[in-house]
Each structure stands twice: as C-alpha cells, then as structure tokens.
Amino acid sequence: MPNVLVLGGTGFVGSALCEKLVEHFGGGSARITVPSRRPARAKHIQMLPTVELMSADVHDDAALARLVRGRSAVVNLVAILHGSDAAFDRVHVQLPSRLRQACAAAGVRRVVHVSAIGADANAPSRYLRSKAGGEAALATPGLDTTILRPSVIFGEGDRFLNLFARLQAIFPVVPLAGADARFQPVWVEDVARAIVRCLDDKTTIGETIECCGPEIYTLKQLVQIAGRCSGHPRPVIALPPAFARLQAWTMELLPGEPLMSRDNLDSMQVANVASASRPGLSRLGIRPAAVEAIAPLYLGELQGPARLDVWRAAVHRR
C-alpha cells in the first residue's frame, strides 16, 4: 500500500497534489501524510479521504525523522519566494539536506523534489542559487530522486495571475517591473499530475523534468491576460531597469510579503522557459493546458459585483 509523505502539502501545489493522489490511488488504498505547523488552516486537506494532517515542524530533525519513517515515498514541495540569504538556505538547501539524512536513516529511497526552472549554482538570484543547492543535496547516491522544475505555476488560488487581476481591479494603470521577462506558465493540475506519474514511473529516477505550459509569454502579456480575463484590463507601463529596481526596493519596505523584490528581478534575468536539453511534460504523457484556456475559469469571478469585494479589501472595509 502506498504510504506517501508530502512536505508542503497544505500549499497551492500541495493541495492539488493531495487531491490527485487520492484520485489516483482510489481513495482507500493509500496513506497520504501532510505535516503542518498550523493544521487548523488546512481543513480543506483534512477532508480528503486517506489524507492525514499532522501537527509537526519539518525543520525539526526529530520530527522529520518520525515523519519519514516507514514511508514508501516522500514529495518535497516546501519553498519560499521571498526572504534573506539565511531563509533561502534554511528552506531550499538545509531542509533537502536534512531530508536526505532522514531518508538514509529510515531506509526510504524514493523522493520527488519540486525545484524551479533556472535553478543553477551561478544564477543571478539567491532564490535560484538556493534551489540549485537543494537539488544537489538530493541528487546523491542512496536516493531514488526525481527532480521537477516548473515554470511559474497558475491556477485557482494562485498568487500570480490573481495578484495582477486584483491590482487591475483597484488601479487605473499598472507600472510593471521586468515587463519583458519571459515565462512558460504551467497549470497547477498538470504539475500535480506530473508528480503522481513520477511516483508511479521508476524510469524517471535520476531525471530532471521541466514542467512548462505550451506557450511562452512576457510578463507584460501575462498581466494583460489577467486583466482581460478578470474583466478590467488596464494599461501596462513597462518600467526602465532603474525605476523597476526602485519599485521592488520600495515594495520590500512595505509590511507583509512583498509583491515584488529585487531578488525576483534578479531571477527574471533568466528566461523562465523550457530548455532543449531536458525532458518536459510530454515525457510523462501530459499535454499541458494553456493559460488562456484555464485563466478565464477562475479570474472571471472578479467580474461584476465581485469587483466590489476587491475594493472593500483594499480599504479594509470587509
């Protein structure tokens, strides 16, 4: 009976993956464990059959050792987009290293690790360099590791297209840093399906598979798609590099998670698109969905009276 541990299973990709795992294994023939420091916030996961939501801190060595013991496979989705050097190292490098040690101690070999397009030890951003460090930690003898490198991931509840749609519901114009950066967005359901197929297919062991959609867009084009699909397109003004960096720095100073950081701009120096040297989703028999086929299905909810909710949230009147 499959016994899968999903680290980061309460997040955007993790929620889709848990649903796919339950669907794939037929509901009652698998055990899927999802640790979380705040299980009360993940009741949507707990409602799925055969999914066990546990209160645990995966950054604690003793807790991680207990979680890994007896598993047939581990999926690692834990990631951050913003943070200090220490934060990126803790999440993207140290956790995979500690996961490798915990798996070795428990005799667990199978690991599927989700990284990022552009991960490289010499990449221009801390995010991409730390992602490369995590890959290196798990691509070692003794583990049967498959690495997935997705481009930017979209879907219902994403923090990408939804963000740009909401900004256009509030502001009359969108000044945009990194407007010419290139992306090949992939649907969250296709990423989840890819992970499940890797767990099934032992021939993917040792491979790095790129998860990308069928089309390449500039960031400006994606912002425009978000505006059109949500019913309130706005003019998008590309910022010169100096002003883009100033905008990102200013956003870093605001409370909460920044909409854009200087490290994000550094990441966008590398095209977020598939390379010719690595297999893609077709390797797994997946024909990826296009942004323009999926985005209207969930961004359209921001049209009509629902637009008022965005305004109320902006002025804290909910």
C-alpha positions in Angstrom: 0.0 0.0 0.0 1.5 3.4 -1.0 2.5 5.4 2.1 3.4 8.9 0.9 4.7 11.9 2.9 4.0 15.3 1.3 6.1 18.1 2.7 4.5 21.4 1.9 1.2 19.7 1.2 -1.0 22.4 2.6 0.1 25.0 0.0 -1.1 25.8 -3.5 0.6 22.9 -5.3 0.3 20.6 -2.3 -3.5 20.9 -2.2 -3.8 20.0 -5.8 -1.3 17.1 -5.4 -3.2 15.6 -2.4 -6.4 15.6 -4.5 -4.6 13.9 -7.4 -3.1 11.3 -5.1 -6.4 10.4 -3.5 -8.0 10.2 -7.0 -5.1 8.1 -8.4 -4.9 5.6 -5.6 -8.7 5.2 -5.5 -9.4 6.8 -2.1 -8.9 3.8 0.2 -5.7 2.1 -1.0 -3.1 4.7 0.1 -1.9 6.6 3.1 -1.0 10.3 2.5 0.5 12.2 5.4 0.8 16.0 5.3 2.6 17.8 8.2 1.8 21.4 9.1 2.7 23.8 11.8 -0.8 25.2 11.6 -3.1 22.3 10.7 -6.2 24.4 11.7 -5.6 26.4 8.5 -5.6 23.3 6.3 -9.0 21.8 6.8 -9.5 21.5 3.1 -6.8 18.9 3.1 -8.1 17.0 6.1 -11.5 16.5 4.4 -9.8 14.3 1.7 -10.1 10.5 2.4 -6.9 8.8 3.4 -5.1 12.1 4.0 -3.7 12.5 7.5 -2.9 16.1 8.5 -0.3 16.1 11.3 0.9 18.9 13.5 4.7 19.0 13.0 7.6 21.3 12.2 9.5 19.8 9.2 12.6 21.9 10.2 12.9 20.0 13.4 15.2 17.0 13.0 13.4 14.7 15.4 10.0 15.5 13.9 11.3 15.0 10.4 12.8 11.6 11.3 9.5 10.5 12.7 7.6 11.7 9.7 9.9 9.9 7.2 9.9 6.5 9.0 8.0 3.8 7.2 7.2 5.8 4.0 7.3 4.4 0.5 8.0 7.8 -0.9 8.5 11.5 0.0 7.4 14.5 -2.0 9.1 17.8 -1.1 7.2 21.0 -2.1 8.5 23.3 0.7 9.6 26.6 -0.8 9.6 30.4 -0.3 9.7 33.1 -2.9 11.0 35.9 -0.7 13.5 36.0 2.1 17.0 36.6 3.4 20.0 34.5 2.4 19.6 32.6 5.7 15.9 32.0 5.0 16.5 30.7 1.4 19.3 28.5 2.7 17.2 27.1 5.6 14.2 26.2 3.3 15.8 25.4 0.0 19.1 23.9 1.0 19.2 22.8 4.6 15.7 21.1 4.5 16.6 18.9 1.5 19.9 18.0 3.1 18.2 17.0 6.3 15.6 15.1 4.4 18.4 13.2 2.7 19.8 12.3 6.1 16.4 11.3 7.5 15.6 9.1 4.5 19.0 7.4 4.7 18.4 6.7 8.4 14.9 5.3 7.8 15.8 3.3 4.7 13.5 5.4 2.5 14.8 5.8 -1.1 12.1 7.4 -3.3 11.9 11.2 -3.3 10.2 13.6 -5.8 11.6 17.1 -5.3 10.0 20.2 -6.8 12.6 22.8 -7.7 12.4 25.6 -10.3 13.2 26.4 -13.9 16.5 28.3 -13.9 18.0 26.7 -10.8 21.8 27.0 -11.1 24.6 27.5 -8.7 25.7 30.5 -10.7 22.3 32.0 -11.2 21.8 35.8 -10.6 19.3 35.4 -7.8 19.5 34.0 -4.3 16.3 32.1 -4.9 17.6 30.2 -8.0 21.0 29.6 -6.4 19.4 28.1 -3.3 17.1 26.0 -5.4 20.2 24.5 -7.1 21.6 23.8 -3.7 18.5 21.8 -2.8 18.7 19.8 -6.0 22.4 18.9 -5.3 21.5 17.8 -1.8 19.0 15.2 -3.0 20.7 14.1 -6.2 23.1 11.8 -4.4 23.7 8.0 -4.3 21.4 6.2 -2.0 18.3 8.1 -3.0 16.0 7.4 -6.0 15.3 11.1 -6.7 13.3 12.7 -9.5 13.5 16.5 -9.8 10.8 18.6 -11.3 11.5 22.1 -12.4 8.3 24.1 -13.1 8.0 27.5 -14.6 5.6 29.9 -12.9 2.5 27.9 -11.8 -1.0 29.3 -12.3 -4.4 28.0 -11.3 -7.3 28.8 -9.0 -6.0 30.4 -5.8 -2.6 31.3 -7.4 -0.6 34.3 -6.2 0.4 35.2 -9.8 -2.5 35.9 -12.2 -4.8 36.5 -9.3 -2.5 39.2 -8.0 -2.3 41.1 -11.3 -6.1 40.7 -11.8 -6.7 42.3 -8.4 -4.3 45.1 -9.0 -6.1 46.0 -12.1 -9.4 46.0 -10.3 -8.0 48.7 -8.0 -5.6 50.8 -10.0 -6.2 52.6 -13.3 -2.7 51.7 -14.7 -0.1 49.1 -13.9 3.6 50.2 -13.8 5.4 46.9 -14.3 9.0 45.9 -13.4 10.5 43.2 -15.5 7.9 43.6 -18.2 10.0 41.8 -20.9 10.8 38.8 -18.7 9.8 35.5 -20.3 7.7 32.8 -18.7 6.1 29.5 -19.8 3.3 29.2 -17.2 2.2 25.7 -16.2 -1.2 24.8 -14.7 -1.1 23.6 -11.1 -3.2 20.5 -12.1 -0.5 19.5 -14.6 2.3 19.8 -12.1 0.3 17.7 -9.6 -0.3 15.1 -12.3 3.4 15.1 -13.1 4.3 14.4 -9.5 1.9 11.4 -9.3 3.2 10.0 -12.6 6.8 10.3 -11.4 5.9 8.3 -8.2 4.4 5.6 -10.5 7.2 5.6 -13.0 10.6 4.3 -11.7 12.2 5.1 -15.1 12.1 8.8 -14.1 14.6 8.2 -11.2 17.7 10.3 -11.7 16.0 12.6 -14.2 15.3 16.3 -14.0 12.0 17.1 -15.8 10.9 20.6 -16.8 7.2 21.4 -16.2 6.1 24.1 -18.6 3.0 25.1 -20.4 2.6 25.1 -24.2 3.2 28.9 -24.7 5.8 31.5 -23.9 4.7 34.9 -22.7 6.4 38.1 -21.5 5.3 39.2 -18.0 3.6 42.2 -19.6 1.5 39.8 -21.8 0.5 37.8 -18.7 -0.6 40.9 -16.8 -2.7 41.8 -19.8 -4.2 38.4 -19.9 -5.1 38.6 -16.2 -6.8 42.0 -16.8 -8.8 40.7 -19.8 -9.9 37.5 -18.1 -11.0 39.3 -14.9 -12.9 42.0 -16.8 -10.9 45.1 -16.1 -7.9 45.4 -18.4 -5.7 48.4 -17.6 -2.7 50.0 -19.5 0.5 48.3 -18.5 3.6 50.5 -18.5 7.0 48.8 -18.6 9.4 50.4 -16.1 13.0 51.1 -17.1 15.5 49.0 -15.1 16.5 51.7 -12.6 12.8 52.5 -11.8 12.0 48.8 -11.7 14.6 48.2 -9.1 13.4 51.3 -7.1 9.9 49.9 -7.2 11.0 46.5 -6.0 13.0 48.0 -3.2 10.1 50.1 -2.1 7.8 47.1 -2.0 10.3 45.3 0.2 9.9 48.0 2.8 6.1 47.6 3.0 4.6 45.4 5.7 3.8 41.8 4.8 5.1 39.7 1.9 6.3 41.9 -0.9 4.5 41.9 -4.3 8.0 42.1 -5.9 11.5 42.1 -4.6 14.9 42.9 -6.0 15.7 39.2 -5.9 12.6 38.5 -8.0 14.0 40.9 -10.6 17.3 39.1 -10.5 15.5 35.8 -11.1 13.8 37.3 -14.1 17.1 37.9 -15.8 16.9 34.1 -16.6 14.2 33.2 -19.0 11.6 31.1 -17.1 11.1 28.7 -20.1 11.9 25.2 -21.0 15.4 24.3 -22.3 16.2 22.0 -25.2 18.4 19.8 -23.0 15.9 18.3 -20.6 12.7 16.3 -20.9 9.3 18.0 -20.4 5.8 17.1 -19.5 5.5 15.0 -22.7 8.0 12.6 -21.1 5.2 11.8 -18.6 2.5 11.7 -21.3 1.0 15.0 -20.2 -0.3 17.5 -22.7 -0.2 20.8 -20.7 -3.1 23.2 -20.6 -2.7 26.8 -21.9 -3.1 29.9 -19.7 -5.9 31.3 -21.9 -7.9 28.1 -21.6 -7.8 28.0 -17.8 -7.4 31.5 -16.5 -10.9 32.7 -17.6 -12.5 29.9 -15.5 -11.3 31.4 -12.2 -10.3 35.0 -13.0 -13.8 35.7 -14.3 -15.0 35.5 -10.7 -13.6 39.0 -10.3 -16.1 40.5 -12.8 -19.4 42.1 -12.0 -20.4 42.6 -8.3 -17.4 40.6 -7.1 -15.2 43.6 -8.1 -16.6 45.4 -5.1 -15.0 42.8 -2.8 -11.6 43.8 -4.1 -12.2 47.4 -3.4 -13.6 46.7 0.1 -10.5 44.6 0.9 -8.3 47.4 -0.4 -9.8 49.9 2.1 -10.2 47.4 4.9 -14.0 47.7 5.0 -14.9 44.0 4.9 
